[in-house]
Amino acid sequence: MPISGMSSYPFGYGLSYTTFRYTNGCIDFDGKNYIVKVDVSNSGTVAGKEVVQLYVALSDAKKLNQPKKILKAFSTTKLLNPGESETVTIKVAAEDLAFFDEESSAWVVSPGEYRFEIGASSQDIRATLKADVKGSERKVNDLLRPQQSINILKNK
């Protein structure tokens, strides 16, 4: 709920004096990194820069008690004049898709289909790309494991 007299905006929201169009989104995997590319064009009437944001969404996030989507990376275009375009490339390491699983004391990449969402904010997604992700698990020491049971918050 917004504070009285204030508006709430989605994460990544920003104002610009111009508008941008996103086209030709694609995703590749080189064995270590997911490489996302998108063409960003200034479709407005004045020069400006755009912050391109990459969110990753796991298909079974709720079951795994993970957020619906997570900002994984972003990149800013150069100053684009009206009608000018730039191909923006964003890399995400496969291991950066991991979340920490307290039960197994491991960093886990859940296998399955992931959505790579490219946009200007968390609510202004311009392209959705899909990739099948191979699962992995990297065990770590559990030195910080609580000695008593604790209540863990769960997504609804």
Residue, then its C-alpha position, 0 to 999 in steps of 0.5 A: m500500500p502506498i504511503s499517503g500522498m505518494s505513488s508507487y512505481p514498479f522496480g526499475y521505473g524511470l522517466s525519459y523524454t523519449t521512447f524506445r522500441y525493443t526488437n529481435g530478442c534472442i538467447d544463446f548458451d555458450g556452455k557457461n553463460y546465457i547470452v541475451k541480445v536485443d535491439v533497442s531503437n530510439s523511437g522518440t523525437v529527442a536523444g536519450k539512453e535506455v536502461v535494459q533490464l533482464y529478469v529471470a523467472l523460474s517455472d516452478a518458483k512458487k513450489l521452490n519458495q522463490p520469487k516470481k522473477i529476479l533482476k539478474a542483470f542490466s545494461t545501458t545503451k549509449l546516447l541514441n539519437p532519434g531513429e538510432s539503434e543499438t544491439v544490447t548484449i547481457k550475459v548471465a552465468a549459468e551458476d548465477l541462476a542458483f538459489f541457496d537451499e537451506e535443507s541441503s546446504a547447497w547452491v541449487v540451479s533447478p532444472g527446467e524452462y526459465r523465462f528471460e524477460i527483457g524490459a524497461s522495468s519489472q512491469d514493462i517487459r518488452a520481450t520474453l525468451k525461454a531457455d531449458v536450463k540444466g540443473s546443478e547443485r554445489k554443496v557448501n559447509d553448513l557452519l551457519r545452520p541454526q542449532q534450533s528450528i526456525n520458522i521460515l516464511k513461505n510464498k503464498 
